Amino acid sequence: MPEYKQFPLADTAEGLTEADIIAWQVKPGDTVTVNQIVVEVETAKAAVELPIPWAGVITELLVEPGQTVEVGAPILTIDVDPGGKAAPAPTAAPAAEEPAEEEMKPLVGYGSKAVVTQRRARKGATPAPAPVAPAAAAVSSKPKGGYVPLAKPPVRKLAKDLGVDLHALTGTADGGVITRDDVQAAANGSAAPTAVSTVDSGYDPATRERRVPIKGVRKATAAAMVQSAYTAPHVTEFLTIDVTPMMEFREKLKKSREFAGVKVTPLTFAAKAVCLAAKRTPDVNAVWDEAAQEIVYKDYVHLGIAAATPRGLVVPKVRDADSMSLKELAIALTELTDVAREGKTTPAAMLGGTITITNVGVFGVDTGTPIINPGESAILCLGAIKDTPWVVDGEIKVRKVLQLSLSFDHRVVDGQQGSEFLADVGALLADPAVAITY
């Protein structure tokens, strides 16, 4: 006999509660092997490919791309014994009565989300003619335009089958939820369309607005930044330096045999400078532990690099960056940023940082006041390197000039320590030969 199993959405990183389905790598009828990738999902931390732990034949995909699924909810059904005697697909017990509409409450700020409640039979309902399909995961539909119709998945399916546009209906249930009766009435031509709110100018503002669900990386970033901004007392200091010697040294490295094929950027020099300066000012590489009422000093540098990706801001880490040579750092940074821009950074790669660098200079911006990542005490911001008039030995010359800014947690880092660290980084970038003295 065929043996059916449902594959649940796993927790791909500590503490995650939901993920968005990006794309299926299989379809019903496909034969899969153990640990074959079947789906790509986006969590609050990154895009992740999920393997299936069984071999068999996919019989049903329970959720659609773009839907949000809770961890532990089933997302597909697989027959792990396809060679057995044919039998009907796995179903729940046949429904004796059609279930009543479930109560649904919108989650403010995130569109509509199904809330599982106790089902009660509706009076006068007749037995269902066929078994009920396996229960799909609780999902949130993507909003369309400025109006998000509230309706359960079975109601949405009924509307799709009958050709009814839910955006044109007004729900009669509590909270404006659209019911089966609303859809059936619309199909029969007796439903009242949703009233369109207009202003004196005669147009609907919603037609000129777009609403995007707050989820995935954007949702996680927002929560982290709010937590940091309202927990750590931020102080930001600035320093402008002449990096002409650094840029000249960079050109020499490009021509050297040892660095052939290695991409050396200002970020590479900044990463090395941060690692060297952190050894002289360990406070910037420490963290405030509120629960234990302790300051934890890290004798290693897991360097975070802020990277802009199509899915939002991510901060992968270069592990033990302080133990790497300049060449090793250059290679690690190139690999890290390439993976991040492809959206393939794993959740584990973004955990456990000790200090971060963000490079707004790639956008032509002079400087910024960055927000510290939670679990860290400092973040260095690199601005754009520009040709600027600069006084050299009493004469004005055109030099390569860079602005640095450092935000730090004033609970951990005093003004003296923050200033000394920033000055050290500036000195190393202004003249890389200074590194010999460290």
C-alpha positions in Angstrom: 0.0 0.0 0.0 1.2 3.5 -0.7 2.6 5.3 2.4 2.0 9.0 2.6 3.9 11.5 4.7 3.6 15.3 5.1 6.8 17.3 5.1 6.6 20.2 7.6 8.4 23.5 7.4 11.5 23.2 9.6 13.1 25.8 11.8 16.1 26.8 9.7 17.6 29.0 12.4 17.2 29.4 16.1 14.0 31.2 17.1 12.3 31.5 13.7 8.5 31.1 13.7 7.6 31.4 10.0 9.0 31.6 6.5 7.9 32.7 3.0 7.7 30.2 0.2 9.9 31.6 -2.6 9.9 28.8 -5.2 9.2 25.1 -5.5 11.9 22.9 -7.0 9.5 20.0 -7.5 5.9 19.4 -8.7 3.3 16.7 -8.1 4.4 13.5 -9.7 8.1 14.1 -9.4 10.3 11.4 -7.9 12.7 12.7 -5.3 15.7 11.2 -3.4 16.7 11.6 0.2 18.1 15.1 0.9 17.0 16.4 -2.5 16.2 20.2 -2.4 12.5 20.6 -2.8 11.7 24.2 -1.9 13.4 27.6 -1.4 12.1 29.7 1.5 12.9 33.1 2.8 13.2 33.4 6.6 13.7 36.5 8.7 17.5 36.0 8.2 18.1 34.7 4.6 16.9 32.6 1.7 17.3 28.9 2.4 16.9 25.7 0.3 15.2 22.9 2.2 16.0 19.2 1.5 13.4 16.5 2.1 14.4 13.6 4.4 12.6 10.9 2.4 12.7 9.4 -1.0 9.4 8.9 -3.0 6.9 10.6 -5.2 5.5 14.1 -4.6 1.7 13.9 -4.5 0.7 17.4 -3.5 2.1 20.9 -2.8 0.1 22.4 0.0 1.1 26.0 -0.3 1.8 28.5 -3.1 4.9 30.6 -3.8 4.6 33.9 -2.0 2.7 32.5 1.0 3.9 32.8 4.6 4.0 29.4 6.5 4.4 28.8 10.2 7.2 26.6 11.3 5.9 23.0 11.8 3.1 23.3 9.4 3.0 20.8 6.5 4.0 22.2 3.1 3.9 19.1 0.8 2.7 15.4 0.7 5.0 12.6 -0.4 4.3 8.9 -1.1 7.3 7.1 0.3 6.2 3.7 -1.0 5.1 4.4 -4.6 5.6 0.8 -5.5 2.8 -0.3 -3.2 -0.8 -1.1 -4.3 -2.6 2.0 -5.6 -4.8 3.7 -3.0 -6.5 7.1 -2.7 -4.3 10.0 -1.7 -4.1 10.6 2.1 -7.0 12.5 3.3 -8.6 13.5 6.6 -11.8 11.8 7.6 -14.7 12.6 5.3 -16.5 15.6 6.5 -20.0 14.8 7.6 -21.0 18.4 7.6 -19.5 21.4 5.8 -17.5 23.4 8.3 -18.7 26.8 9.3 -16.6 29.8 8.5 -13.7 30.2 11.0 -13.2 33.5 12.8 -10.4 35.5 11.3 -8.6 38.5 12.8 -6.1 40.6 10.8 -2.6 41.0 12.2 -2.1 44.8 12.2 0.6 45.8 9.8 1.1 42.5 8.1 -2.0 41.9 6.0 -4.4 39.1 6.9 -3.4 35.9 8.6 -5.5 32.8 9.2 -6.2 32.0 12.8 -7.0 28.4 13.5 -10.1 28.0 15.8 -12.5 25.4 16.8 -14.8 24.5 13.9 -18.6 24.2 14.4 -21.0 22.6 12.0 -23.4 25.0 10.2 -27.0 24.2 10.4 -28.5 22.4 7.5 -25.2 21.5 5.9 -25.1 18.3 3.8 -22.3 15.7 3.8 -19.4 16.5 1.6 -19.4 14.4 -1.7 -15.7 13.6 -1.4 -13.0 13.3 1.2 -11.4 16.5 2.4 -7.9 17.1 1.1 -4.9 17.2 3.6 -5.0 20.4 5.6 -2.8 23.1 4.2 -0.5 25.3 6.3 -1.8 28.5 7.7 -0.8 31.2 5.2 -1.1 34.9 4.5 -2.2 36.0 1.1 -0.2 38.7 -0.6 -2.1 42.0 -0.7 -3.0 43.4 -4.0 -3.1 47.2 -4.4 -4.1 49.2 -1.4 -6.9 46.9 -0.3 -6.5 43.4 1.3 -9.7 41.3 1.2 -10.0 39.2 4.3 -11.1 35.6 3.5 -10.2 32.1 4.5 -8.2 30.0 1.9 -11.4 27.8 1.1 -13.3 31.0 0.4 -10.5 32.3 -1.8 -10.6 29.0 -3.7 -14.3 29.1 -4.1 -14.1 32.7 -5.4 -11.4 31.6 -7.9 -13.5 28.7 -9.1 -16.6 30.9 -9.6 -14.6 33.8 -11.1 -15.4 36.3 -8.3 -13.0 39.1 -7.5 -12.7 39.4 -3.8 -11.5 42.9 -4.1 -15.0 43.9 -5.3 -16.8 42.4 -2.2 -17.6 43.7 1.2 -17.5 41.0 3.9 -20.5 40.5 6.0 -18.8 38.6 8.9 -17.3 40.3 11.9 -14.3 42.5 10.9 -15.3 42.6 7.3 -14.3 38.9 6.6 -15.7 37.6 3.3 -17.7 34.4 3.7 -18.8 31.6 1.3 -22.3 33.2 1.2 -20.8 36.5 0.1 -18.9 34.8 -2.7 -22.0 32.8 -3.8 -24.1 35.9 -3.7 -21.6 37.7 -5.9 -21.6 34.8 -8.3 -25.4 35.0 -8.5 -25.2 38.8 -9.1 -26.8 39.8 -5.9 -23.8 41.1 -3.9 -23.1 44.7 -3.3 -19.7 45.9 -4.5 -17.2 47.3 -2.1 -17.7 51.0 -1.6 -14.8 53.1 -2.9 -13.8 55.9 -0.7 -13.2 59.0 -2.7 -12.2 62.6 -2.0 -13.3 65.8 -3.5 -10.7 65.4 -6.3 -12.6 62.4 -7.6 -10.0 59.7 -7.4 -9.2 56.8 -5.1 -5.8 57.4 -3.4 -5.3 53.6 -3.2 -4.9 53.5 -6.9 -1.7 55.5 -6.6 -0.3 53.6 -3.7 1.5 50.3 -3.2 1.5 48.1 -0.1 4.2 45.5 0.5 3.9 43.0 3.4 6.5 43.5 6.1 8.2 40.1 6.3 11.4 38.2 5.8 14.7 40.1 6.0 13.0 43.5 6.1 10.9 42.5 9.2 14.0 41.1 11.0 16.1 44.2 10.1 13.4 46.5 11.4 13.0 44.7 14.7 16.8 44.6 15.2 17.3 48.3 14.4 14.5 49.4 16.8 15.8 47.2 19.5 19.3 48.6 19.1 18.3 52.2 18.8 16.1 52.1 21.9 18.4 50.0 24.0 22.0 51.1 23.4 22.8 54.8 23.9 24.4 55.6 20.6 27.3 58.1 20.2 28.7 58.8 16.7 32.1 60.4 16.0 33.6 61.5 12.7 37.0 61.7 11.2 38.2 62.9 7.7 41.5 61.5 6.5 43.8 61.7 3.5 44.0 58.1 2.1 46.2 58.9 -0.9 49.0 56.7 0.4 46.6 53.8 0.8 45.2 54.1 -2.7 48.8 54.2 -4.1 49.7 51.1 -2.1 46.6 49.4 -3.5 47.8 50.0 -7.0 51.2 48.5 -6.1 49.4 45.4 -4.7 47.4 45.0 -7.9 50.7 44.6 -9.8 52.3 42.2 -7.4 52.5 38.5 -8.1 51.2 37.5 -4.7 48.0 39.5 -5.1 47.4 38.4 -8.8 43.7 37.8 -9.3 42.8 39.1 -5.8 40.4 41.9 -5.5 41.7 44.5 -3.0 39.3 47.3 -2.2 39.3 50.1 0.4 37.0 47.8 2.4 39.8 45.3 2.6 42.1 47.9 4.2 39.4 49.0 6.5 38.8 45.4 7.7 42.4 44.9 8.5 42.6 48.3 10.2 39.5 47.5 12.4 41.1 44.2 13.5 44.4 45.8 14.4 42.8 48.8 16.2 40.4 46.5 18.1 43.4 44.8 19.8 44.5 48.2 21.2 41.0 49.2 22.2 39.2 45.9 23.1 36.1 47.9 24.4 34.8 48.3 20.9 34.8 44.5 20.5 32.9 43.8 23.7 29.2 43.6 24.5 26.8 44.6 27.3 25.1 41.6 28.9 22.0 43.1 30.6 20.8 39.9 32.1 24.1 39.0 33.7 25.0 42.6 34.4 28.4 42.0 32.8 30.5 43.4 30.0 31.7 40.5 27.8 35.1 41.1 26.1 35.7 39.0 23.0 39.3 37.9 22.3 38.5 37.3 18.7 37.0 39.4 15.9 34.0 38.0 13.9 33.7 41.0 11.5 30.3 41.8 10.2 30.0 43.3 6.7 26.8 45.1 5.9 25.6 44.1 2.4 22.7 45.4 0.4 20.8 42.6 -1.4 17.6 42.5 -3.4 15.8 41.1 -0.3 17.2 43.8 2.0 20.1 44.5 4.3 22.1 41.5 5.6 25.3 41.4 7.7 27.3 38.2 7.2 30.4 37.6 9.3 34.0 37.0 8.5 35.0 34.5 11.3 38.2 35.1 13.1 39.1 38.0 10.8 41.8 39.1 13.2 43.8 36.0 12.4 43.8 36.6 8.7 46.4 38.3 6.5 45.5 41.1 4.1 45.3 38.7 1.2 43.1 36.2 3.1 40.8 39.1 4.2 40.5 40.2 0.6 39.5 36.8 -0.6 37.1 36.2 2.3 35.4 39.6 1.7 34.9 38.9 -2.0 33.3 35.5 -1.4 31.1 36.9 1.4 29.8 39.8 -0.6 29.2 37.7 -3.7 27.2 35.2 -1.8 25.2 37.9 0.0 24.2 39.7 -3.3 23.1 36.4 -4.7 20.8 36.0 -1.7 22.4 32.8 -0.7 23.8 33.8 2.7 22.9 31.2 5.3 21.3 32.1 8.7 24.3 30.7 10.5 26.7 33.0 8.6 24.9 36.1 10.1 25.1 35.1 13.8 27.7 35.9 16.4 29.3 39.1 15.1 31.5 41.2 17.4 31.9 44.5 15.3 30.6 45.6 11.9 31.7 47.7 8.9 29.2 49.4 6.6 30.4 51.0 3.4 28.0 53.7 2.1 30.8 55.1 0.0 29.8 52.6 -2.8 26.7 54.7 -3.2 28.7 58.0 -3.5 27.7 59.1 0.1 30.2 61.0 2.2 29.3 59.6 5.6 26.4 58.4 7.9 25.4 57.7 11.5 24.9 53.9 11.4 22.9 51.9 14.0 24.8 49.3 16.0 23.9 45.7 15.4 22.3 44.0 18.5 24.9 42.0 20.3 27.7 44.4 19.4 29.1 47.7 20.7 30.4 49.5 17.6 30.0 49.9 13.8 32.4 51.7 11.5 31.0 53.6 8.4 33.1 54.2 5.3 32.2 57.1 3.1 33.1 57.8 -0.6 36.8 58.5 -1.5 36.8 61.7 -3.4 39.4 64.1 -4.9 39.5 67.0 -2.4 41.7 70.0 -1.9 44.0 69.2 1.1 46.8 71.0 2.8 50.1 69.1 2.4 53.3 70.7 3.8 51.7 74.1 3.7 50.5 73.8 0.1 47.0 73.0 -1.2 47.0 69.8 -3.3 44.3 67.5 -4.6 44.2 64.3 -2.5 42.1 61.2 -2.1 40.0 62.0 1.0 37.8 59.7 3.0 35.3 60.4 5.8 34.9 57.8 8.6 32.2 57.6 11.2 32.0 55.4 14.3 28.8 54.7 16.3 29.4 53.0 19.6 27.4 51.9 22.7 28.2 54.5 25.4 27.4 51.9 28.1 30.5 49.9 27.0 32.7 52.4 25.2 33.6 55.8 26.7 34.4 58.8 24.6 38.1 58.3 25.1 38.1 54.7 23.9 35.8 55.4 21.0 38.0 58.3 19.9 41.2 56.3 20.2 39.9 53.5 18.2 38.7 55.8 15.4 42.0 57.6 15.4 43.9 54.3 15.1 41.7 53.2 12.2 42.2 56.5 10.5 46.0 56.4 11.0 46.2 52.9 9.5 44.1 53.9 6.4 46.0 57.2 6.0 49.4 55.3 5.9 49.2 51.5 5.8 52.9 51.4 6.8 51.8 52.3 10.4 50.6 48.7 10.7 54.2 47.7 11.2 54.2 49.4 14.5 51.2 47.6 15.9 
